[in-house]
Amino acid sequence: MKKVYYLKTCSTCIRILKELNLPSDFILQDIKTEEITVEQLEHMKNLSGSYEALFSKRSKLYKEMDLKNQNLTERDFKHYILDHYTFLSRPVIIINDAIFIGNSKKVIEATKACINE
């Protein structure tokens, strides 16, 4: 499976998608208009190893809800990601059994290398 979870309204996601120049066999899912299902999140968690790895601590809601001062568990991370799309670190790119999370240069370079294999 080749899939990208992203936000159509996020300029960083759009820039990364353009930079990656993805082949046509990739499925794009705008997480604002098509919510992440429990099954999709479970699959991402199995590939990444934890819900925390998928969780964005740069989210506006994370700061507004003062979550950094709470002792969050894996169950909490799962709940928040399913509750509101902005808690998912974006983009999440899945290429077969590999997962690439976030927008750091290192992640994007690794994604490019995997696409070009």
C-alpha positions in Angstrom: 0.0 0.0 0.0 1.2 3.5 -0.8 -0.7 6.2 1.0 -0.3 9.7 2.3 -2.2 11.3 5.2 -2.1 15.0 4.8 -3.9 18.3 5.1 -4.9 20.0 1.9 -4.9 23.4 3.7 -1.4 22.9 5.0 1.2 24.7 2.9 4.0 22.5 4.3 2.2 19.3 3.3 1.5 20.7 -0.2 5.1 21.7 -0.6 6.3 18.3 0.4 3.9 16.5 -1.9 5.2 18.6 -4.8 8.8 18.0 -3.8 8.2 14.2 -3.6 6.5 14.1 -7.0 4.6 11.0 -6.0 3.8 8.3 -8.6 0.1 7.9 -9.5 -0.3 4.7 -7.5 -0.3 6.7 -4.2 -3.6 7.3 -2.4 -3.9 10.7 -0.9 -6.2 11.2 2.1 -7.0 14.7 3.3 -7.5 14.0 7.0 -9.7 17.1 7.5 -12.4 16.0 4.9 -11.9 12.2 5.4 -11.3 11.4 9.0 -8.8 8.8 10.1 -10.5 5.5 11.0 -9.5 3.4 14.1 -8.2 0.7 11.6 -6.0 3.3 9.8 -4.6 4.6 13.0 -3.9 1.0 14.3 -2.1 0.3 11.0 0.0 3.5 11.4 0.8 2.6 15.0 1.9 -1.0 14.1 4.3 0.5 11.5 5.6 3.3 13.8 5.7 1.4 17.1 3.6 3.9 19.1 0.8 6.4 19.0 3.2 9.0 20.5 5.4 8.7 17.4 2.3 9.8 15.3 1.3 12.6 17.7 2.1 16.2 16.9 3.3 18.2 19.9 3.4 21.3 17.7 -0.4 21.3 17.3 -2.1 24.5 18.4 -4.6 22.5 20.4 -1.7 20.7 22.2 -0.6 24.1 23.5 -4.2 25.4 24.2 -5.1 22.4 26.1 -1.9 22.5 28.1 -1.2 18.8 27.3 2.6 19.2 27.7 2.0 19.5 31.5 0.0 16.3 31.6 1.4 12.7 31.7 -0.1 11.4 28.5 -0.3 7.6 27.9 -0.5 5.7 24.6 -4.2 5.5 25.1 -4.4 9.3 25.4 -2.3 9.9 22.3 -4.7 7.5 20.4 -7.8 9.3 21.7 -6.5 12.8 20.8 -5.5 11.8 17.3 -8.9 10.2 16.6 -10.7 13.1 18.3 -9.1 15.9 16.2 -7.1 15.6 13.0 -4.6 18.3 14.0 -3.0 16.0 16.6 -1.6 13.7 13.8 1.9 14.7 12.8 1.8 15.5 9.1 2.3 14.2 6.6 2.3 10.5 7.3 3.5 8.6 4.3 3.2 4.8 4.1 5.1 2.9 1.4 4.4 -0.9 1.8 5.8 -1.7 5.3 7.7 1.6 5.8 6.2 4.7 7.5 7.5 8.3 7.3 6.1 10.7 9.8 6.4 14.5 9.8 8.1 17.1 7.7 11.8 17.2 8.8 14.4 17.2 6.0 15.7 13.9 7.2 12.2 12.2 7.0 11.6 13.7 3.5 15.0 12.6 2.2 14.3 9.0 3.5 10.9 9.1 1.9 12.5 10.1 -1.5 15.0 7.3 -1.2 12.3 4.8 -0.5 10.2 6.0 -3.5 13.1 5.9 -5.8 14.2 2.3 -4.9 
